[in-house]
């Protein structure tokens, strides 16, 4: 149960580090500003479906927090709660949201489901 707490703490830290420090424009040298979504639930959200070639095609607009706590392209399986993790709704959700955001926007998916 320590992982959900760790994820929530990371969101707080990442959210505060992405806030602008001042109104003065600066060169963008850090990570992109992202719309973050917490993927929570049980086995359906964690994904148990078979991974197909379309599920591992990266899209630069959708990133996921990896097991090593780094942003990586969101490819299935996004969750890592169990070795049998597979396709879940997270990536498709991220792509649908990215399609509705302005050009250049990035969606960040934070896997926190446990099946």
C-alpha positions as a printed Julia matrix, in Angstrom:
115×3 Matrix{Float64}:
  0.0     0.0     0.0
  2.99    2.35    0.1
  2.95    2.86   -3.69
 -0.3     4.91   -3.87
  1.05    7.23   -1.18
  4.33    7.55   -3.05
  2.47    8.41   -6.27
  0.38   11.07   -4.51
  3.51   12.62   -3.0
  5.18   12.64   -6.42
  2.19   14.44   -7.92
  2.5    17.13   -5.26
  6.23   17.55   -5.92
  5.91   17.5    -9.71
  2.95   19.86   -9.62
  4.84   22.41   -7.55
  7.97   22.17   -9.71
  5.97   22.83  -12.91
  4.47   26.07  -11.62
  6.01   29.23  -13.11
  8.36   31.02  -10.74
  7.61   34.46  -12.18
  5.88   36.24  -15.03
  9.17   36.67  -16.88
  9.38   34.31  -19.89
 12.36   31.97  -19.77
 13.82   29.39  -22.11
 12.1    26.03  -21.73
 14.92   23.8   -20.5
 12.89   21.58  -18.16
 10.19   19.01  -18.74
  7.13   20.07  -20.73
  4.11   21.38  -18.9
  1.66   18.48  -18.83
 -1.96   17.84  -18.1
 -1.64   15.04  -15.52
 -4.14   12.23  -15.04
 -4.04    9.68  -12.24
 -5.04    6.21  -13.5
 -6.57    4.56  -10.46
 -8.75    1.52   -9.99
 -8.4    -2.22  -10.01
 -7.51   -4.84  -12.63
 -9.57   -3.29  -15.44
 -7.65   -0.02  -15.2
 -4.35   -1.8   -14.62
 -4.89   -3.7   -17.86
 -5.09   -7.4   -18.46
 -5.74   -7.52  -22.21
 -3.33   -8.8   -24.86
 -0.79   -6.27  -26.12
 -0.9    -5.78  -29.9
  1.45   -3.85  -32.2
 -0.83   -0.78  -32.14
 -0.56   -0.7   -28.31
  3.2    -0.21  -28.36
  3.26    2.6   -30.92
  4.53    5.69  -29.04
  2.87    9.08  -29.42
  4.97   12.09  -28.34
  1.85   13.81  -26.93
  1.19   11.07  -24.33
  3.71   10.14  -21.64
  3.45    7.8   -18.67
  5.34    7.66  -15.4
  7.44    4.51  -15.54
  8.31    2.06  -12.78
 11.61    3.94  -12.37
  9.62    7.19  -11.85
 10.67    8.73  -15.17
  8.47   10.07  -17.97
  8.42    7.72  -20.96
  6.2     7.28  -24.02
  2.89    5.76  -22.95
  2.92    2.26  -24.41
  1.08   -0.73  -23.01
  1.34   -2.11  -20.47
  1.34    1.24  -18.65
  0.76   -0.35  -15.25
  3.26   -2.61  -13.52
  1.21   -3.88  -10.57
  1.52   -7.51  -11.67
  3.57   -9.4   -14.27
  0.34  -10.15  -16.18
 -0.38   -6.43  -16.8
 -1.51   -5.76  -20.34
 -3.73   -3.39  -22.27
 -6.0    -1.15  -20.2
 -7.96    2.02  -20.94
 -5.21    4.44  -19.87
 -3.35    4.87  -23.16
 -6.53    5.17  -25.23
 -7.8     7.77  -22.75
 -4.54    9.71  -23.01
 -4.68    9.72  -26.81
 -8.32   10.88  -26.79
 -7.48   13.74  -24.41
 -4.41   14.71  -26.47
 -6.58   14.92  -29.6
 -8.71   17.58  -27.88
 -5.86   19.68  -26.49
 -4.04   22.48  -28.32
 -1.1    21.55  -30.52
  2.04   20.9   -28.51
  0.17   19.96  -25.33
  1.37   16.87  -23.5
 -0.71   14.42  -21.47
  0.97   12.74  -18.49
 -0.48    9.45  -17.24
  0.33    8.33  -13.71
 -0.39    4.6   -13.25
 -1.68    3.81   -9.76
 -4.17    0.97  -10.28
 -3.73   -2.3    -8.44
 -5.57   -5.38   -9.68
